[in-house]
Amino acid sequence: MPEFGLAPCYRIIKKAGAERVGDDAAEELRNVLEEVAQAISKQAVEFALHAKRKTIKAEDVRLAAKNFLGK
């Protein structure tokens, strides 16, 4: 069961400049976003556990995203 709805995916692609968005494109973006979100979340959990915390903080997510995106 997908965590993200399709409507936001259509809007994201449209905001990027597309005039029309195919259903398959929105579905694929949803799949990719979920994979990326899951990978970032797993690393954020590792950072929190390393800091001996059970709570994931925004800084954990930011650092994980930075590592994932290579920035």
N, C-alpha and C positions, 0 to 999 in steps of 0.2 A: 504494500500500500504506500503510495507516494506521500511524502510529507509536505511538498510544495504543490500549490494549485497551479493550473495551467494559465489562468488569467494573468498573474504577475509575470509569467514567462513571456506571454505575448507583449505585455507592456514594456518589459525590458528590451526586447528586440526592437519594438517600435521606437522607443526612446533612442536607440542606437542609430536610427535613421531609416529603417525598413518601411516601405509603403504597405507591403502585404506580408503576412507571416503565415506560413504553412503549418498545419497541425503537427506534422512530423518534426518541424523545427522547434516548436514550443515544447513538445514532449522530450526531444533530445536535450534541449537546454535544461529542462527540469531534471533529467537523469544525471547530466553532468554536474549541475549545481548540488544535487544530493550527494554525489560521490565526493566532491570537493568539500562540502560541509562536514561529511562524515570523517574524512581524513584530518581536517583541521580540528574537529572536536576530539578525536582520539589523541592527538598530540597535546591539545589543551588539557585534557585529563592527565596525561603524563606529567606535564609541567606542574599542575596542582598537587599531584601525589608526591612529586619530587620535593615540593615545598612543604610537604606534610599537611596539606589541606584537603578537605573533602569538597569544598566549594570551588567551583570553577569561576574565576574572575575574568573581567573584561581584558585585563592585561595578559592572561593566559591565552585567550582567543587571539588577541592582537599579535602576540609573539608567534603563535602557531601559524597564523595566516601569513605573517612576514616570512617565516621559514618555508612555508609551502609555496608562496609566490616568488621566493628568491629575491626579496627586496631588502 
